[in-house]
Amino acid sequence: MRRRALLTALPVLPSLARAQGALGDWPNRPVRVINPFPPGGPGDTYARLLSAHFADRFGQPFIVENRSGGTGAVGTQAVMRSAPDGHVLLFTSISGFSLPPLLLKQPVFDPQRDFAPVSLLIRYPFYLVANPRFTSVAQLVAAAKARPGTLNFSSVGTGSGGHFCAERFRLKAGIEVQHVPYNGAPAALMGVASGQVDYYFDSVGNAQPLVRDGKISGLAITGERRMPIVPEVPTMAEAGFPGFETDLWLGLLAPLGTPAPIISALNTECDRFLALPATRERLHVAAYNAAGGPPEVFAQRIRADVAEWGEVVRLANMNMQ
């Protein structure tokens, strides 16, 4: 029996050695993880948690840098122009990656061609929140129709996920409203709470504390079903807008040309991070869903984003810059 166990284990050892050898001495210095948005949003939180996990597993510091501007373009370009050696990574969201180039006549990067996907980490639905004077989607729509062009909505920037979702909502509801872009999720959310803007498509984890405090209203989520953490909040379908199911994502990418063994090692640790009980609990409390899977799953999602939201750009006649 002992001989059989040894023989069974032997084939695994060379594969482990090859995997470690393929990485060479990577990482041989601190790794920069660029978050293309200001501190304080959900992306920043998970970028730091994942970086701490990487540092523990790979034995080098993984340092998060917030490089905001241009709805993610500043930080994203910085990563795109970095050497593809695994020492600069991009932790981003749909709002800073797949969507903004759709509004540019001459995009500064191509989300489908200029990066190597590592892992689609987290997914979560949009959460439609509004000034407390609105208590339902129907009331919000009625107010917008009664005063065309006077109501407004916030976002984390032109071309962000919240901007695109609000444009889809505008089309579905048949309303005319104004867009007020902010620099980052905290500012966009406070714009609603302060009364500067009327509504915002955010996330449950980010917005629910203000809903609980009565500073804003939670009107609907864009998921297929209600969320256990906010069971009283209807889906957009229940609120009168069927077919509105969509979500946001957070993910990790590397410069195009980053060696496949490094991509593979990072992907493996992303899945391990998502499986940790502490991560699972944090995601549950924040109403986020762990995704994970191989890089190709992420690449497929990016392609789907470009196709789906490109159609919204056309139908909504969103301004190209």
C-alpha beads as a LAMMPS data file, in Angstrom:
LAMMPS data file: protein, C-alpha beads

321 atoms
320 bonds

1 atom types
1 bond types

-500.0 500.0 xlo xhi
-500.0 500.0 ylo yhi
-500.0 500.0 zlo zhi

Masses

1 110.0

Atoms # bond

1 1 1 0.000 0.000 0.000
2 1 1 2.860 2.404 0.831
3 1 1 4.538 1.635 -2.517
4 1 1 1.255 2.253 -4.339
5 1 1 0.821 5.622 -2.586
6 1 1 4.336 6.674 -3.497
7 1 1 3.835 5.685 -7.111
8 1 1 0.593 7.636 -7.211
9 1 1 2.261 10.753 -5.813
10 1 1 5.367 10.683 -7.992
11 1 1 3.821 12.011 -11.226
12 1 1 2.608 15.126 -9.394
13 1 1 6.072 16.232 -8.270
14 1 1 7.578 16.986 -11.697
15 1 1 4.502 19.055 -12.633
16 1 1 4.902 21.134 -9.470
17 1 1 8.555 21.658 -10.189
18 1 1 7.809 22.685 -13.760
19 1 1 5.159 25.150 -12.589
20 1 1 7.553 26.786 -10.142
21 1 1 10.399 26.783 -12.637
22 1 1 8.276 28.371 -15.364
23 1 1 7.845 31.477 -13.201
24 1 1 11.600 31.981 -13.055
25 1 1 12.361 34.448 -10.266
26 1 1 9.017 36.241 -10.592
27 1 1 8.185 38.252 -8.630
28 1 1 11.660 39.562 -7.916
29 1 1 10.510 42.992 -6.665
30 1 1 7.297 44.618 -5.429
31 1 1 4.322 44.314 -7.792
32 1 1 2.201 47.385 -8.508
33 1 1 -1.553 46.819 -8.670
34 1 1 -3.173 49.791 -10.372
35 1 1 -6.732 50.693 -9.402
36 1 1 -7.910 53.331 -11.908
37 1 1 -10.388 54.907 -9.472
38 1 1 -10.057 56.940 -6.266
39 1 1 -9.848 55.238 -2.856
40 1 1 -13.043 54.309 -1.082
41 1 1 -15.051 52.360 -3.641
42 1 1 -15.641 48.577 -3.697
43 1 1 -12.887 48.072 -6.255
44 1 1 -10.354 49.680 -3.944
45 1 1 -11.376 47.444 -1.028
46 1 1 -11.026 44.201 -2.957
47 1 1 -7.872 45.308 -4.733
48 1 1 -6.225 45.677 -1.329
49 1 1 -7.572 42.406 0.041
50 1 1 -6.442 40.471 -3.014
51 1 1 -3.041 42.183 -2.994
52 1 1 -2.494 41.154 0.623
53 1 1 -3.311 37.569 -0.355
54 1 1 -0.866 37.713 -3.279
55 1 1 1.886 39.101 -1.045
56 1 1 1.416 36.216 1.350
57 1 1 1.441 33.610 -1.405
58 1 1 4.204 35.006 -3.634
59 1 1 6.546 36.491 -1.024
60 1 1 6.746 40.038 -2.403
61 1 1 4.706 43.175 -1.631
62 1 1 1.753 43.821 -3.954
63 1 1 1.156 47.559 -3.659
64 1 1 -2.165 49.127 -4.695
65 1 1 -1.867 52.473 -6.482
66 1 1 -4.937 54.609 -7.160
67 1 1 -4.462 56.250 -10.568
68 1 1 -7.825 57.882 -11.237
69 1 1 -8.950 60.061 -14.112
70 1 1 -10.786 59.761 -17.397
71 1 1 -13.250 57.145 -16.061
72 1 1 -10.384 54.750 -15.549
73 1 1 -8.401 55.657 -18.660
74 1 1 -5.396 57.166 -16.847
75 1 1 -4.618 54.106 -14.747
76 1 1 -5.552 51.670 -17.495
77 1 1 -3.183 53.283 -19.990
78 1 1 -0.407 53.210 -17.404
79 1 1 -0.767 49.440 -17.150
80 1 1 -1.081 48.981 -20.911
81 1 1 2.239 50.785 -21.410
82 1 1 4.054 48.802 -18.703
83 1 1 6.479 45.978 -19.363
84 1 1 4.626 42.632 -19.605
85 1 1 6.707 40.993 -16.898
86 1 1 4.058 40.514 -14.206
87 1 1 5.195 43.407 -12.034
88 1 1 2.326 45.748 -12.978
89 1 1 -1.303 44.587 -12.855
90 1 1 -4.701 46.221 -13.359
91 1 1 -7.525 45.735 -10.869
92 1 1 -10.529 47.314 -12.531
93 1 1 -14.247 47.163 -13.183
94 1 1 -16.605 47.187 -16.124
95 1 1 -16.962 50.922 -15.462
96 1 1 -13.292 51.590 -16.089
97 1 1 -12.539 49.005 -18.736
98 1 1 -15.128 47.549 -21.125
99 1 1 -17.438 50.536 -21.380
100 1 1 -15.567 53.878 -21.680
101 1 1 -13.911 53.042 -25.041
102 1 1 -17.379 52.596 -26.563
103 1 1 -17.892 56.359 -26.284
104 1 1 -14.633 57.332 -27.971
105 1 1 -14.128 57.808 -31.693
106 1 1 -10.452 57.048 -31.129
107 1 1 -10.216 54.871 -27.984
108 1 1 -6.938 55.021 -26.097
109 1 1 -7.102 51.257 -25.494
110 1 1 -8.976 48.233 -26.811
111 1 1 -10.374 46.115 -23.961
112 1 1 -10.467 43.031 -26.183
113 1 1 -6.944 43.244 -27.614
114 1 1 -4.610 45.284 -25.410
115 1 1 -4.645 43.240 -22.185
116 1 1 -4.292 39.703 -20.881
117 1 1 -7.311 38.768 -18.718
118 1 1 -6.356 37.071 -15.458
119 1 1 -9.597 36.561 -13.529
120 1 1 -13.192 37.727 -13.465
121 1 1 -13.361 37.997 -9.707
122 1 1 -16.641 39.449 -8.514
123 1 1 -20.077 40.154 -9.977
124 1 1 -22.963 42.119 -8.499
125 1 1 -26.169 43.767 -9.740
126 1 1 -26.774 47.466 -9.986
127 1 1 -28.820 49.046 -7.205
128 1 1 -31.055 51.944 -8.195
129 1 1 -30.978 54.452 -5.348
130 1 1 -32.603 57.867 -5.210
131 1 1 -33.203 60.978 -3.188
132 1 1 -35.496 60.085 -0.248
133 1 1 -38.436 61.962 -1.782
134 1 1 -38.704 59.047 -4.242
135 1 1 -39.950 55.771 -2.782
136 1 1 -40.574 53.710 -5.926
137 1 1 -39.373 53.385 -9.501
138 1 1 -42.865 54.300 -10.715
139 1 1 -42.786 57.547 -8.737
140 1 1 -39.337 58.422 -10.108
141 1 1 -40.446 57.789 -13.683
142 1 1 -43.646 59.765 -13.205
143 1 1 -41.686 62.753 -11.893
144 1 1 -39.278 62.565 -14.843
145 1 1 -42.132 62.450 -17.335
146 1 1 -43.915 65.339 -15.633
147 1 1 -40.831 67.548 -15.937
148 1 1 -38.798 66.387 -18.973
149 1 1 -35.110 67.256 -18.777
150 1 1 -35.145 68.479 -15.174
151 1 1 -34.281 65.319 -13.214
152 1 1 -30.692 64.100 -13.200
153 1 1 -28.576 61.094 -12.263
154 1 1 -25.002 60.648 -11.078
155 1 1 -22.284 58.203 -12.094
156 1 1 -18.603 57.610 -11.398
157 1 1 -17.816 59.134 -14.786
158 1 1 -18.874 59.378 -18.402
159 1 1 -18.851 55.894 -19.916
160 1 1 -19.027 54.112 -16.560
161 1 1 -21.324 51.213 -15.746
162 1 1 -23.738 53.439 -13.847
163 1 1 -23.853 55.862 -16.775
164 1 1 -24.618 53.077 -19.260
165 1 1 -27.222 51.500 -16.982
166 1 1 -28.937 54.864 -16.517
167 1 1 -29.026 55.360 -20.281
168 1 1 -30.654 51.957 -20.690
169 1 1 -33.162 52.940 -17.999
170 1 1 -33.854 56.203 -19.826
171 1 1 -34.635 54.260 -23.002
172 1 1 -36.839 51.716 -21.226
173 1 1 -38.747 54.330 -19.250
174 1 1 -39.058 56.826 -22.089
175 1 1 -37.770 59.747 -20.029
176 1 1 -35.444 62.690 -20.606
177 1 1 -32.932 63.305 -17.808
178 1 1 -29.510 64.874 -17.308
179 1 1 -26.219 63.100 -16.544
180 1 1 -23.961 64.492 -13.791
181 1 1 -20.638 62.574 -13.706
182 1 1 -18.576 62.468 -10.502
183 1 1 -15.026 61.318 -9.813
184 1 1 -15.580 58.033 -7.997
185 1 1 -18.354 56.096 -6.262
186 1 1 -18.291 57.886 -2.876
187 1 1 -18.769 61.291 -4.513
188 1 1 -21.499 60.015 -6.850
189 1 1 -23.381 58.482 -3.937
190 1 1 -23.102 61.584 -1.775
191 1 1 -24.470 63.596 -4.685
192 1 1 -27.740 61.675 -4.262
193 1 1 -27.725 61.922 -0.462
194 1 1 -27.129 65.682 -0.577
195 1 1 -29.892 66.290 -3.104
196 1 1 -27.556 67.513 -5.851
197 1 1 -28.780 64.676 -8.077
198 1 1 -31.959 62.595 -8.099
199 1 1 -30.771 59.012 -8.581
200 1 1 -27.803 56.729 -9.199
201 1 1 -27.175 53.118 -10.212
202 1 1 -24.716 51.895 -7.548
203 1 1 -24.205 48.581 -5.707
204 1 1 -26.013 47.231 -2.648
205 1 1 -22.801 46.896 -0.640
206 1 1 -21.810 50.470 -1.315
207 1 1 -25.193 52.195 -0.992
208 1 1 -27.170 50.210 1.599
209 1 1 -25.630 51.912 4.675
210 1 1 -27.070 55.230 3.482
211 1 1 -30.395 53.548 2.721
212 1 1 -30.510 52.175 6.281
213 1 1 -29.800 55.649 7.638
214 1 1 -32.670 57.106 5.618
215 1 1 -30.403 59.405 3.624
216 1 1 -31.332 57.805 0.293
217 1 1 -33.996 55.380 -0.966
218 1 1 -33.307 51.915 -2.382
219 1 1 -35.729 51.464 -5.285
220 1 1 -34.728 48.328 -7.230
221 1 1 -31.916 45.965 -8.196
222 1 1 -31.032 44.770 -11.701
223 1 1 -30.615 41.103 -10.760
224 1 1 -32.876 38.241 -11.825
225 1 1 -34.204 37.798 -8.276
226 1 1 -34.343 39.696 -5.012
227 1 1 -31.266 39.671 -2.827
228 1 1 -31.455 38.082 0.654
229 1 1 -29.554 40.980 2.173
230 1 1 -32.244 43.459 0.982
231 1 1 -35.341 41.261 0.578
232 1 1 -37.682 44.263 0.619
233 1 1 -36.112 45.743 -2.546
234 1 1 -37.831 44.614 -5.770
235 1 1 -36.086 43.657 -8.974
236 1 1 -36.378 45.981 -11.938
237 1 1 -38.728 43.429 -13.500
238 1 1 -40.979 43.561 -10.452
239 1 1 -40.834 47.348 -10.595
240 1 1 -42.250 47.279 -14.117
241 1 1 -39.146 46.901 -16.282
242 1 1 -38.747 43.272 -17.420
243 1 1 -35.610 42.356 -19.350
244 1 1 -33.442 44.800 -17.406
245 1 1 -31.186 42.163 -15.830
246 1 1 -27.530 43.188 -15.857
247 1 1 -24.565 43.382 -13.496
248 1 1 -21.160 44.890 -12.823
249 1 1 -17.867 43.094 -12.352
250 1 1 -14.466 43.521 -10.742
251 1 1 -11.508 41.769 -12.326
252 1 1 -7.754 41.497 -12.704
253 1 1 -5.790 41.967 -15.924
254 1 1 -2.158 42.208 -16.984
255 1 1 -0.352 43.887 -19.882
256 1 1 -0.632 41.975 -23.141
257 1 1 2.300 39.605 -23.534
258 1 1 2.643 38.763 -19.834
259 1 1 4.009 35.182 -19.707
260 1 1 1.333 32.513 -19.520
261 1 1 2.825 30.856 -16.392
262 1 1 2.488 34.151 -14.495
263 1 1 -1.107 34.577 -15.685
264 1 1 -1.832 31.005 -14.615
265 1 1 -0.245 31.444 -11.185
266 1 1 -2.190 34.649 -10.551
267 1 1 -5.418 33.052 -11.746
268 1 1 -4.939 30.103 -9.400
269 1 1 -4.438 32.426 -6.449
270 1 1 -7.477 34.499 -7.422
271 1 1 -9.615 31.361 -7.214
272 1 1 -7.982 30.450 -3.910
273 1 1 -8.680 33.946 -2.563
274 1 1 -12.350 33.722 -3.576
275 1 1 -12.679 30.356 -1.830
276 1 1 -11.395 31.619 1.521
277 1 1 -14.102 31.628 4.228
278 1 1 -13.229 35.215 5.152
279 1 1 -13.643 36.334 1.541
280 1 1 -16.922 34.453 1.183
281 1 1 -18.288 36.075 4.313
282 1 1 -17.230 39.565 3.234
283 1 1 -18.779 39.080 -0.205
284 1 1 -22.012 37.845 1.339
285 1 1 -22.289 40.833 3.667
286 1 1 -21.653 43.210 0.761
287 1 1 -24.124 41.354 -1.516
288 1 1 -21.423 40.492 -4.049
289 1 1 -21.010 37.191 -5.885
290 1 1 -17.722 35.338 -6.318
291 1 1 -17.035 34.538 -9.978
292 1 1 -13.568 33.125 -10.714
293 1 1 -12.710 30.590 -13.378
294 1 1 -10.088 30.565 -16.138
295 1 1 -8.959 33.698 -17.988
296 1 1 -11.034 32.757 -21.042
297 1 1 -14.231 33.159 -19.010
298 1 1 -13.184 36.740 -18.345
299 1 1 -12.295 37.297 -22.006
300 1 1 -15.749 36.057 -23.017
301 1 1 -17.415 38.458 -20.593
302 1 1 -15.435 41.397 -21.992
303 1 1 -16.508 40.485 -25.534
304 1 1 -20.125 40.220 -24.387
305 1 1 -19.898 43.639 -22.696
306 1 1 -18.671 45.307 -25.867
307 1 1 -21.468 43.765 -27.951
308 1 1 -24.290 44.381 -25.456
309 1 1 -23.453 47.890 -24.402
310 1 1 -22.344 48.960 -27.864
311 1 1 -25.968 48.467 -28.849
312 1 1 -27.064 50.734 -25.985
313 1 1 -24.692 53.432 -27.248
314 1 1 -26.352 53.227 -30.657
315 1 1 -29.956 53.159 -29.435
316 1 1 -29.440 55.886 -26.820
317 1 1 -27.472 58.015 -29.262
318 1 1 -24.826 58.507 -26.590
319 1 1 -22.364 61.186 -27.582
320 1 1 -19.093 59.990 -29.075
321 1 1 -16.061 62.008 -27.998

Bonds

1 1 1 2
2 1 2 3
3 1 3 4
4 1 4 5
5 1 5 6
6 1 6 7
7 1 7 8
8 1 8 9
9 1 9 10
10 1 10 11
11 1 11 12
12 1 12 13
13 1 13 14
14 1 14 15
15 1 15 16
16 1 16 17
17 1 17 18
18 1 18 19
19 1 19 20
20 1 20 21
21 1 21 22
22 1 22 23
23 1 23 24
24 1 24 25
25 1 25 26
26 1 26 27
27 1 27 28
28 1 28 29
29 1 29 30
30 1 30 31
31 1 31 32
32 1 32 33
33 1 33 34
34 1 34 35
35 1 35 36
36 1 36 37
37 1 37 38
38 1 38 39
39 1 39 40
40 1 40 41
41 1 41 42
42 1 42 43
43 1 43 44
44 1 44 45
45 1 45 46
46 1 46 47
47 1 47 48
48 1 48 49
49 1 49 50
50 1 50 51
51 1 51 52
52 1 52 53
53 1 53 54
54 1 54 55
55 1 55 56
56 1 56 57
57 1 57 58
58 1 58 59
59 1 59 60
60 1 60 61
61 1 61 62
62 1 62 63
63 1 63 64
64 1 64 65
65 1 65 66
66 1 66 67
67 1 67 68
68 1 68 69
69 1 69 70
70 1 70 71
71 1 71 72
72 1 72 73
73 1 73 74
74 1 74 75
75 1 75 76
76 1 76 77
77 1 77 78
78 1 78 79
79 1 79 80
80 1 80 81
81 1 81 82
82 1 82 83
83 1 83 84
84 1 84 85
85 1 85 86
86 1 86 87
87 1 87 88
88 1 88 89
89 1 89 90
90 1 90 91
91 1 91 92
92 1 92 93
93 1 93 94
94 1 94 95
95 1 95 96
96 1 96 97
97 1 97 98
98 1 98 99
99 1 99 100
100 1 100 101
101 1 101 102
102 1 102 103
103 1 103 104
104 1 104 105
105 1 105 106
106 1 106 107
107 1 107 108
108 1 108 109
109 1 109 110
110 1 110 111
111 1 111 112
112 1 112 113
113 1 113 114
114 1 114 115
115 1 115 116
116 1 116 117
117 1 117 118
118 1 118 119
119 1 119 120
120 1 120 121
121 1 121 122
122 1 122 123
123 1 123 124
124 1 124 125
125 1 125 126
126 1 126 127
127 1 127 128
128 1 128 129
129 1 129 130
130 1 130 131
131 1 131 132
132 1 132 133
133 1 133 134
134 1 134 135
135 1 135 136
136 1 136 137
137 1 137 138
138 1 138 139
139 1 139 140
140 1 140 141
141 1 141 142
142 1 142 143
143 1 143 144
144 1 144 145
145 1 145 146
146 1 146 147
147 1 147 148
148 1 148 149
149 1 149 150
150 1 150 151
151 1 151 152
152 1 152 153
153 1 153 154
154 1 154 155
155 1 155 156
156 1 156 157
157 1 157 158
158 1 158 159
159 1 159 160
160 1 160 161
161 1 161 162
162 1 162 163
163 1 163 164
164 1 164 165
165 1 165 166
166 1 166 167
167 1 167 168
168 1 168 169
169 1 169 170
170 1 170 171
171 1 171 172
172 1 172 173
173 1 173 174
174 1 174 175
175 1 175 176
176 1 176 177
177 1 177 178
178 1 178 179
179 1 179 180
180 1 180 181
181 1 181 182
182 1 182 183
183 1 183 184
184 1 184 185
185 1 185 186
186 1 186 187
187 1 187 188
188 1 188 189
189 1 189 190
190 1 190 191
191 1 191 192
192 1 192 193
193 1 193 194
194 1 194 195
195 1 195 196
196 1 196 197
197 1 197 198
198 1 198 199
199 1 199 200
200 1 200 201
201 1 201 202
202 1 202 203
203 1 203 204
204 1 204 205
205 1 205 206
206 1 206 207
207 1 207 208
208 1 208 209
209 1 209 210
210 1 210 211
211 1 211 212
212 1 212 213
213 1 213 214
214 1 214 215
215 1 215 216
216 1 216 217
217 1 217 218
218 1 218 219
219 1 219 220
220 1 220 221
221 1 221 222
222 1 222 223
223 1 223 224
224 1 224 225
225 1 225 226
226 1 226 227
227 1 227 228
228 1 228 229
229 1 229 230
230 1 230 231
231 1 231 232
232 1 232 233
233 1 233 234
234 1 234 235
235 1 235 236
236 1 236 237
237 1 237 238
238 1 238 239
239 1 239 240
240 1 240 241
241 1 241 242
242 1 242 243
243 1 243 244
244 1 244 245
245 1 245 246
246 1 246 247
247 1 247 248
248 1 248 249
249 1 249 250
250 1 250 251
251 1 251 252
252 1 252 253
253 1 253 254
254 1 254 255
255 1 255 256
256 1 256 257
257 1 257 258
258 1 258 259
259 1 259 260
260 1 260 261
261 1 261 262
262 1 262 263
263 1 263 264
264 1 264 265
265 1 265 266
266 1 266 267
267 1 267 268
268 1 268 269
269 1 269 270
270 1 270 271
271 1 271 272
272 1 272 273
273 1 273 274
274 1 274 275
275 1 275 276
276 1 276 277
277 1 277 278
278 1 278 279
279 1 279 280
280 1 280 281
281 1 281 282
282 1 282 283
283 1 283 284
284 1 284 285
285 1 285 286
286 1 286 287
287 1 287 288
288 1 288 289
289 1 289 290
290 1 290 291
291 1 291 292
292 1 292 293
293 1 293 294
294 1 294 295
295 1 295 296
296 1 296 297
297 1 297 298
298 1 298 299
299 1 299 300
300 1 300 301
301 1 301 302
302 1 302 303
303 1 303 304
304 1 304 305
305 1 305 306
306 1 306 307
307 1 307 308
308 1 308 309
309 1 309 310
310 1 310 311
311 1 311 312
312 1 312 313
313 1 313 314
314 1 314 315
315 1 315 316
316 1 316 317
317 1 317 318
318 1 318 319
319 1 319 320
320 1 320 321
